[in-house]
């Protein structure tokens, strides 16, 4: 799947200005559900549960998602949504192992890993066929944004991007402001930095590959980052805690939603936690979703994927994680808006070939390993 800056710009304008609606049957929660969803809901209620593995959804988001999912489809108080959260590489490894063994505990896999989804479907026919009522409301912007999908087996409901985050209240951080990659390795940050462990993350690695494709000398950046004496961590939440505690008050790759989640817990952090951006470009990382063929709750899995594509589903994860929905005309909940970039004002980057990029992983990670392991 090719992308271009023009396509990204078109997507952003449409996403910001369009107004969409769906004319379907009303749900118990006041939303609209389709005949496909009604049929799946009856079967899902009998299955009693659904299991999703992903790198994104916090416990708070998962609890809200369970409540909204159950209410929307009338699944009953005994129904359970089990949220398994791991790093991007670990989610892929888990699902790959289950596919290889032919024994499944996972129903839905959500992660940014186009190469994995393409190979798993092509070689193993690993994913169930979807009949989504809501994909039509997402596909236009997904394609204009140059993101990978393979409907009716793989859809792309959402995206996020890595941004610099720092704690201005920590010693030496008062005058820090980050709007470019050179500023992430300035002498004032010596002893204050975190290096993302790209060997454990598909999304970190794809971000690095995209930046290289767009002219950023990442090897030189790694050399300069090493000179700041960083610690190495790959999960966004532990990194955010290091920033908050002033143990490592600057992180070059985090998610604005992690700032948002911590501000919800402690509002005073809103004054000291800062979110920057990269003028070289923000890499948009579409997350694919698919139902694993052979999973224990096949109908509930298909229903959950369509829920993620619906407005009610988007409202849950956008409000919970401050990430981006691909629904046309979608407006983010007010609480999350201050933590989302106005993408019309930023240079956005993708990859020349999302599927083929995985062939570059070994070399790209090898350059990082030379410096940090």
C-alpha positions as CSV (number, residue, x, y, z in Angstrom):
1,X,0.0,0.0,0.0
2,X,1.6,3.3,-1.1
3,X,1.0,6.6,0.6
4,X,1.8,10.2,0.0
5,X,1.7,13.5,1.7
6,X,-1.1,14.6,-0.5
7,X,-3.2,11.6,0.6
8,X,-2.5,12.3,4.3
9,X,-3.6,16.0,3.8
10,X,-6.8,14.9,2.1
11,X,-7.5,12.5,4.9
12,X,-7.0,15.2,7.6
13,X,-9.2,17.7,5.9
14,X,-11.9,15.2,5.5
15,X,-11.6,13.9,9.0
16,X,-11.8,17.4,10.4
17,X,-14.7,18.7,8.4
18,X,-16.9,15.9,7.2
19,X,-20.2,14.9,8.9
20,X,-21.3,11.3,8.8
21,X,-24.3,9.3,10.0
22,X,-25.6,5.8,9.8
23,X,-29.2,4.8,9.5
24,X,-29.6,1.5,11.3
25,X,-31.5,-0.1,14.1
26,X,-31.4,1.6,17.5
27,X,-29.4,-0.2,20.2
28,X,-30.1,-0.4,24.0
29,X,-27.4,2.2,24.5
30,X,-29.0,4.7,22.1
31,X,-26.6,4.0,19.2
32,X,-27.4,2.4,15.9
33,X,-26.8,-1.2,15.1
34,X,-26.9,-3.1,11.9
35,X,-28.6,-6.4,11.0
36,X,-25.2,-8.0,10.9
37,X,-24.4,-6.8,14.4
38,X,-27.8,-8.0,15.7
39,X,-27.2,-11.5,14.4
40,X,-23.6,-11.6,15.8
41,X,-24.9,-10.2,19.1
42,X,-27.3,-13.1,19.6
43,X,-24.5,-15.6,19.0
44,X,-21.9,-13.6,21.1
45,X,-24.3,-13.6,24.1
46,X,-24.2,-17.4,24.1
47,X,-20.4,-17.4,23.8
48,X,-20.3,-15.3,26.9
49,X,-16.9,-13.6,26.4
50,X,-14.3,-12.2,24.0
51,X,-10.5,-11.9,24.3
52,X,-8.5,-9.1,22.6
53,X,-4.8,-8.8,22.6
54,X,-3.3,-5.3,21.9
55,X,-0.6,-2.9,22.9
56,X,-2.8,0.1,23.6
57,X,-5.9,-0.2,25.8
58,X,-5.4,0.7,29.4
59,X,-7.3,-1.0,32.2
60,X,-9.6,2.0,32.4
61,X,-10.3,1.9,28.7
62,X,-10.9,-1.8,28.8
63,X,-13.4,-1.5,31.6
64,X,-15.3,1.3,29.8
65,X,-15.2,-0.8,26.6
66,X,-16.7,-3.8,28.3
67,X,-19.5,-1.7,29.7
68,X,-20.3,0.1,26.5
69,X,-19.9,-3.1,24.4
70,X,-22.3,-5.1,26.6
71,X,-24.9,-2.2,26.8
72,X,-24.8,-1.5,23.0
73,X,-25.5,-5.1,22.1
74,X,-27.5,-6.3,25.1
75,X,-25.0,-9.0,26.0
76,X,-26.0,-9.3,29.6
77,X,-24.1,-8.7,32.9
78,X,-22.3,-12.0,32.8
79,X,-20.5,-11.3,29.5
80,X,-16.8,-10.5,29.8
81,X,-14.3,-8.6,27.6
82,X,-10.8,-9.8,28.4
83,X,-8.1,-7.3,27.5
84,X,-4.6,-8.6,27.1
85,X,-2.0,-5.8,26.7
86,X,1.6,-6.4,25.6
87,X,4.2,-4.7,23.5
88,X,3.6,-4.7,19.7
89,X,6.3,-7.4,19.1
90,X,4.9,-9.5,22.0
91,X,1.3,-9.4,20.7
92,X,2.5,-10.6,17.3
93,X,4.7,-13.3,18.9
94,X,1.7,-14.6,21.0
95,X,-0.7,-14.8,18.1
96,X,1.9,-16.2,15.7
97,X,2.6,-19.0,18.3
98,X,-1.1,-19.8,18.6
99,X,-1.5,-19.9,14.8
100,X,1.5,-22.2,14.5
101,X,0.2,-24.5,17.3
102,X,-3.4,-24.5,16.1
103,X,-4.5,-23.8,19.7
104,X,-6.2,-20.5,20.4
105,X,-7.0,-18.4,23.4
106,X,-7.2,-15.1,21.5
107,X,-10.2,-13.9,19.5
108,X,-9.1,-10.4,18.2
109,X,-5.7,-9.2,17.4
110,X,-5.2,-5.4,17.3
111,X,-1.7,-4.0,16.6
112,X,0.3,-2.0,14.0
113,X,2.0,-4.8,12.1
114,X,1.0,-4.9,8.4
115,X,3.7,-7.3,7.5
116,X,2.5,-9.9,10.0
117,X,-1.2,-9.6,9.0
118,X,-0.4,-9.8,5.3
119,X,1.8,-12.9,5.8
120,X,-0.5,-14.7,8.3
121,X,-3.5,-14.4,5.9
122,X,-1.5,-15.2,2.7
123,X,0.4,-18.2,4.1
124,X,-2.0,-19.5,6.8
125,X,-5.4,-18.1,6.0
126,X,-5.3,-17.2,9.7
127,X,-8.2,-14.7,9.9
128,X,-12.0,-15.1,9.8
129,X,-14.0,-13.3,7.1
130,X,-15.8,-10.2,8.3
131,X,-19.1,-8.7,7.3
132,X,-18.7,-5.3,8.8
133,X,-21.5,-2.7,8.8
134,X,-19.0,0.1,9.8
135,X,-16.0,-0.5,7.6
136,X,-17.5,1.6,4.9
137,X,-17.4,4.6,7.3
138,X,-13.6,4.0,7.8
139,X,-12.1,2.7,4.6
140,X,-12.1,6.0,2.7
141,X,-9.9,7.7,5.2
142,X,-7.7,4.6,5.8
143,X,-6.9,4.5,2.1
144,X,-6.4,8.2,1.8
145,X,-4.0,8.0,4.7
146,X,-2.1,5.3,2.9
147,X,-2.6,2.7,5.6
148,X,-2.6,-1.1,5.1
149,X,-5.8,-3.1,5.2
150,X,-7.1,-6.4,3.7
151,X,-10.8,-6.4,4.1
152,X,-12.8,-8.6,4.6
153,X,-10.0,-10.2,6.8
154,X,-8.1,-7.2,8.2
155,X,-9.4,-3.7,9.0
156,X,-7.6,-0.6,10.4
157,X,-9.8,1.3,12.9
158,X,-7.3,3.6,14.5
159,X,-3.9,5.2,14.6
160,X,-1.4,6.8,16.9
161,X,1.9,8.6,16.6
162,X,5.0,8.9,18.9
163,X,5.8,12.3,20.3
164,X,8.4,13.8,22.7
165,X,7.2,14.1,26.3
166,X,8.9,15.8,29.2
167,X,8.4,17.0,32.8
168,X,9.1,20.7,33.0
169,X,9.2,20.7,36.8
170,X,12.3,18.5,37.0
171,X,15.8,20.0,37.6
172,X,17.2,21.4,34.3
173,X,13.9,21.0,32.4
174,X,12.3,24.4,32.8
175,X,13.4,25.8,29.5
176,X,13.3,22.6,27.4
177,X,11.1,22.7,24.3
178,X,11.2,20.0,21.6
179,X,10.0,20.5,18.1
180,X,12.8,18.6,16.2
181,X,15.0,15.5,16.4
182,X,18.2,17.4,17.1
183,X,16.6,19.0,20.1
184,X,16.1,15.5,21.7
185,X,19.9,15.0,22.0
186,X,20.9,18.5,23.2
187,X,23.5,18.6,26.0
188,X,21.0,19.9,28.5
189,X,19.3,16.5,28.4
190,X,22.4,14.5,29.4
191,X,21.5,11.9,32.0
192,X,17.8,12.7,31.5
193,X,16.9,10.6,28.4
194,X,15.2,7.3,27.6
195,X,16.1,5.3,24.5
196,X,13.1,3.4,23.0
197,X,14.0,-0.3,22.7
198,X,13.1,-0.7,19.0
199,X,13.9,-4.4,19.1
200,X,10.7,-5.1,21.0
201,X,8.4,-2.9,19.1
202,X,7.0,-3.0,15.5
203,X,5.8,0.5,15.8
204,X,9.1,2.0,17.0
205,X,10.9,0.2,14.2
206,X,8.4,1.3,11.5
207,X,8.7,4.8,12.8
208,X,12.5,4.7,12.4
209,X,12.2,3.2,8.9
210,X,9.8,5.9,7.9
211,X,12.1,8.7,9.1
212,X,15.1,7.1,7.3
213,X,13.0,7.0,4.1
214,X,12.2,10.7,4.6
215,X,15.8,11.8,5.0
216,X,16.4,11.7,8.8
217,X,19.9,10.3,9.7
218,X,18.8,8.0,12.5
219,X,22.2,6.4,12.9
220,X,23.7,9.8,13.7
221,X,20.8,10.4,16.1
222,X,21.4,7.1,17.9
223,X,25.1,8.1,18.3
224,X,24.1,11.4,19.8
225,X,21.4,9.8,22.0
226,X,24.0,7.4,23.3
227,X,26.1,10.3,24.4
228,X,23.3,11.5,26.6
229,X,23.6,8.3,28.6
230,X,20.0,7.1,28.3
231,X,18.3,4.2,30.0
232,X,16.5,1.7,27.7
233,X,12.8,1.0,28.0
234,X,10.1,0.1,25.5
235,X,6.7,0.3,27.2
236,X,5.1,3.8,27.1
237,X,3.6,3.5,30.6
238,X,6.8,2.7,32.5
239,X,8.5,5.5,30.5
240,X,5.9,7.9,31.6
241,X,6.3,7.0,35.2
242,X,10.1,7.7,34.8
243,X,9.2,11.1,33.4
244,X,6.8,11.9,36.2
245,X,9.2,10.9,38.9
246,X,12.0,12.9,37.4
247,X,14.1,9.8,37.2
248,X,14.3,10.3,33.4
249,X,12.3,13.5,32.7
250,X,12.5,13.3,28.9
251,X,11.2,10.6,26.6
252,X,11.6,11.0,22.8
253,X,8.9,8.5,21.9
254,X,5.7,8.3,24.0
255,X,2.0,8.7,23.3
256,X,0.1,11.9,24.2
257,X,-2.6,9.7,25.7
258,X,-0.3,8.5,28.4
259,X,0.0,12.1,29.5
260,X,-3.8,12.5,29.4
261,X,-4.3,9.3,31.5
262,X,-1.9,10.5,34.2
263,X,-3.5,14.0,34.3
264,X,-6.9,12.3,34.9
265,X,-5.3,10.6,37.9
266,X,-3.5,13.7,39.1
267,X,-4.8,17.0,37.5
268,X,-1.8,19.0,38.8
269,X,0.4,17.2,36.2
270,X,-1.3,19.2,33.5
271,X,0.9,22.1,34.4
272,X,4.2,20.3,34.2
273,X,3.9,17.5,31.6
274,X,4.7,18.8,28.1
275,X,4.1,17.3,24.7
276,X,6.1,18.2,21.7
277,X,6.2,17.3,18.1
278,X,8.7,16.7,15.3
279,X,8.9,19.2,12.4
280,X,10.7,16.5,10.4
281,X,7.3,14.7,10.4
282,X,5.0,12.7,12.6
283,X,4.7,9.0,11.5
284,X,1.1,7.9,11.7
285,X,0.8,4.3,12.8
286,X,-2.4,2.6,11.7
287,X,-3.4,-0.3,13.9
288,X,-4.9,-3.4,12.1
289,X,-7.5,-5.6,13.7
290,X,-8.5,-9.1,12.7
291,X,-10.4,-12.1,14.2
292,X,-8.2,-15.1,14.6
293,X,-9.7,-18.1,12.8
294,X,-10.2,-20.9,15.4
295,X,-10.6,-18.5,18.4
296,X,-12.8,-19.5,21.3
297,X,-15.5,-16.8,20.7
298,X,-15.7,-16.3,16.9
299,X,-19.0,-14.3,16.8
300,X,-18.1,-12.1,19.8
301,X,-14.7,-11.5,18.0
302,X,-16.4,-10.3,14.8
303,X,-18.8,-8.2,16.8
304,X,-15.9,-6.6,18.8
305,X,-14.1,-5.6,15.6
306,X,-17.2,-4.0,14.2
307,X,-17.7,-2.2,17.5
308,X,-14.1,-0.8,17.2
309,X,-15.1,0.6,13.8
310,X,-18.4,2.2,15.1
311,X,-18.8,5.7,16.6
312,X,-19.5,4.3,20.1
313,X,-16.4,2.2,20.0
314,X,-14.3,5.0,18.7
315,X,-15.6,7.3,21.5
316,X,-14.4,4.8,24.1
317,X,-10.8,4.3,22.9
318,X,-10.3,7.9,21.7
319,X,-11.5,9.3,25.1
320,X,-9.5,6.6,26.9
321,X,-6.2,6.8,24.9
322,X,-6.2,10.1,23.0
323,X,-5.6,8.3,19.7
324,X,-7.0,8.8,16.2
325,X,-10.1,7.2,14.7
326,X,-10.4,6.7,10.9
327,X,-14.1,7.3,10.9
328,X,-15.2,9.9,8.4
329,X,-16.4,13.1,10.0
330,X,-15.5,11.8,13.5
331,X,-15.2,14.4,16.3
332,X,-13.1,13.3,19.3
333,X,-14.7,13.6,22.8
334,X,-13.9,16.9,24.4
335,X,-11.8,15.5,27.2
336,X,-9.3,14.0,24.7
337,X,-9.1,16.9,22.2
338,X,-6.4,18.9,24.0
339,X,-4.1,15.9,23.8
340,X,-4.5,15.3,20.1
341,X,-2.5,17.0,17.4
342,X,-4.2,19.3,15.0
343,X,-2.9,17.2,12.1
344,X,-3.7,19.8,9.5
345,X,-0.7,21.8,11.0
346,X,1.8,19.0,10.9
347,X,3.9,17.1,8.3
348,X,2.7,13.5,8.3
349,X,4.7,10.5,7.3
350,X,4.0,6.9,6.4
351,X,5.9,4.2,4.7
352,X,6.5,3.5,1.0
353,X,5.5,-0.1,1.6
354,X,4.0,-1.1,4.9
355,X,4.2,-4.8,4.2
356,X,7.7,-4.8,2.8
357,X,9.0,-2.7,5.6
358,X,9.3,-5.8,7.8
359,X,12.2,-7.0,5.6
360,X,14.1,-4.0,6.8
361,X,13.6,-4.7,10.5
362,X,16.8,-6.8,11.0
363,X,19.1,-4.1,9.5
364,X,17.3,-1.2,11.2
365,X,17.3,-2.8,14.6
366,X,20.9,-3.9,14.1
367,X,22.1,-0.3,13.9
368,X,20.3,0.5,17.1
369,X,21.7,-2.6,18.8
370,X,25.3,-1.5,17.9
371,X,24.8,1.5,20.1
372,X,22.7,0.3,23.0
373,X,23.1,-3.5,23.5
